[in-house]
Amino acid sequence: APPLRADRPGVAQFAELADMSLSGDITVEGEITVPVGAASPDEDFSTLDEPVRETIMRDLKAVGKKFVHVMYPRKSSALLRDWDLWGPLVLCVSLALMLQGGSADSKEDGGPQFAEVFVIIWFGAVVITLNSKLLGGTISFFQSLCVLGYCVLPLTVAMLVCRLVLLAGSGTVSFIVRLLVVLAMFAWSTLASTAFLADSQPPNRKALVVYPIFLFYFVISWMILTFTPQ
Amino acid sequence: QGGGSAVIDMENMDDTSGSSFEDMGEMHQRMKEEEEEEEGEAGAADDEDGEFLGVKGLRGQLGRQVADQVWQAGKRQASKAFSLYANIDILRPYFDVEPAQVRARLLESMIPVKMVNFPQKIAGELYGPLMLVFTLVAILLHGMKTSDTIIREGTLMGTAIGTCFGYWLGVSSFIYFLAYLCNAQITMLQMLSLLGYGLFGHCITLFVTYNIHFHSLFYIFWLGVGGLSTLRMVAVLVSRTVGHTQRLILCGTLAALHMLFLLYLHFAYHKVVEGILDTLEGPNVPPFQRVARDIPVISNALLNTTAKAAALTL
């Protein structure tokens, strides 16, 4: 290496560098380290050999962990990073099953049909996602679907509680109890999903994203509250 | 042109099951990876294979080539269509709003401005109107639930969404068409935005009157709130149209449709309180009966009666 000049420390002698010429092949030795992501294809291939029980347990644990994140919403990015749609599917199906009304021929239309609830949840989630993307959100389509689906969990719990309360009776007291429970769970759902989704928006537009979420969970809460068993 | 079936995979030669798109897709992936290296050799190999395999192999090859070309053409068209129509960025500029702006526009939609000599400004955004339509859907659902509306061939939710979106999109298009005929200066986006914000009055009215069941209250709200939002839209249209007849046609149609829609939403989906009617109109008039919205049954009944009448005449 060319010596540094005393009067200009830190500056190499460029003139001398120009005289240097590389002749012949220069052998380079060393190791190339691949970034962490490249390790996963190997892992994926090896999971083909593991027993089915392990795969299912791993997925179930991931879903369970996300349930915990929803019930205690903290600023963790686990829900966003490893999105999956198993949890939302399970929640949506169980909610739709519990909300199942009588058949269409009955005089008392007790509640919506399975397909109605299913379509409302998924269509509503898609609309909210599109809205937040159009407003300049940085979250991806499926991440948003994942968060909105998982945040239906408190409302599913509310539905369960409502059904149990309705088994006891359907008077004014039961209505007030159901109203309070559904209100609380609705607020929980909205706050949970807001905690995850609003961060991906520019700060002054949070209200624009929160309102459709509020409306979405309001419609679901309304369906739960007005459910009357056959 | 590359990509064409220059490479024939010797292993699959015996499989003349015909063209299948999945095979083509797979082969395409493999071909892309090996394309560069084998292009030179493939030319020679192709000729060799053609001669070597005879008729059976040739038909297999032809089938594959055709399938391959169809796959490619389809894929190209699909990706072109996707990038054209599913491009969400087309709508992005219409959602570029601040909450303060939305709030201001909501309030302005209730205040008619009397400036008719100069075209009034219309905000060209879609966020507010879309949210108002969804809010109207939610309010309608609430009204339908509390009035125990029974809808046989269809669902509550479907009806609510269909009604609200149908009104917003359909009436906007119709008025835009009329505006085109009457030479009014308004674009489709502006019309959608104007009518969307005009639904704010509807939302307020229905929200109040679905919960407080007083007929006179509804009529006051209908005239007052509905009237204000209609007047605002009418004033904007008048400022953008020239000529008395045109102004009359355009504004008359819009006012009629807007007010009638509010009337329809109230009466079609809301329980009529029979007691109040009784006291107002006396016991002679039978109470308004709620009938299940059962359109196919009615048409069946109609068919039955016409069939019976026809049978009688024959």
Interface residues (C-beta under 8 A of the other chain):
Chain A: A104 K107 D109 P112 Q113 A115 E116 V119 I120 V127 L130 N131 K133 L134 L135 G136 N204 R205 A207 L208 Y211 P212 L215 F218 V219 W222 T226
Chain B: I88 L91 R92 Y94 F95 D96 V97 E98 P99 V102 Y127 L130 M131 F134 T135 A138 L141 H142 K145 D148 I150 I151 R152 T155 L156 M157 G158
